[in-house]
Amino acid sequence: MAILEDKGKRVTLHSAQPHGVAALDDGWLEVMLDRNVFRDDRKGLGQGVTDRVLTRTEFAIQVEYKEVTGPVVEPRFTHATLNSLVVNEHLQNKLMPSP
């Protein structure tokens, strides 16, 4: 989950799979989708990743309008809303029908 917001709106990017995300500039969001390691990264794998398996990637974009209910205690940080937590939970933990 990645969040961009200003005083009136909040845009939340949800993903069903883990991805790297960076906000390198105001209003800019960068999502790293692919990572190929051709050499050992010395983190326990012992070899580079060489398979080319296609994977399904799912995203959801949620736009919310903010209602200011009180003073902002710490403007550098934000927290996910209840609605965005529900969307994120639905994407990452889908209900599967039992056989």
N, C-alpha and C positions, 0 to 999 in steps of 0.2 A: 504494500500500500504506500503510495506517495501522495503528498498533499501540497497543493499550491493555493494560496489564499491572499486576499486583500481585505480591506475593511468591510466589503459588502458581499463578496462571493468566495466560495471555496470549490476547487476542482480536485477531485480525488481519483487517482488512477489505481484500479484494483487489478491484480493478476492472480491467476489460478496456480501459477508456478513461480518459484523464486527467481527474481532478476535483480541485477544491480541497477540502482537509480541514482542520478546525481542532478542537483539543481545548481548549475554552474553560473547562472546569471539570473537576474530578476525576471520572472515570467517564463523561464526556460526549464524544461524537464528532459533529461536524457535517460533513455532506458537501454541497457546493454542486453541484447537478446542472445548473442552467441559468444561462445568462448572456445577456442581451439588451443590446446596446449600440445605442442609438438615435442617438447622435451619434459623430462621429469621436473616437477616443481618442488621437489624435496618436502612434500607434505604428506607422504605416506602412500602415494599411488604407485610409485616405482617405475612408471613409464608415462609417456605422453598419451593423450586421448586421440585416437585415430579413427574411431568409428564415425560414420556419417548417417546415423539413425535419425529419421524425421520424427519430430515431436510436435505435439499439439500445443499451441500457445493461446491462452484465452485472456482477454483484457475486458474490463468494464470501466467506463468513464462516468463519474457521478458529479453533477453540478448541484451545489446547494447554496441557498441564499442565507446569509448569516443574520441573526437577530442578536443585537447587543443587549444583554440583560444586566450588565454591571460593568464595573471597571476592569480593564485588562491588567492582571497582576504581573505577568511576564510576557511581553510581546514577542520575544525571540522563539518561544516554543508554542506548539499547538497540540491538541489532542484530537483523536478521531471521534466523530459523532456516533451516536448509537445506530443511526441508519447506515453509516458507512461500515461499521463493524458487522452488521447483519449481511450487507452485500458481500463483504470480504469473506465472511464465514461460509456463505452459500457458494461462492466460487471455489474455495479451497476444500470444502468438505461436502461434496454433492451426495444427496441421498440416492442409494442404489436399491432397486427393487430386489426382493429376495426371491430365489427360484422356487 
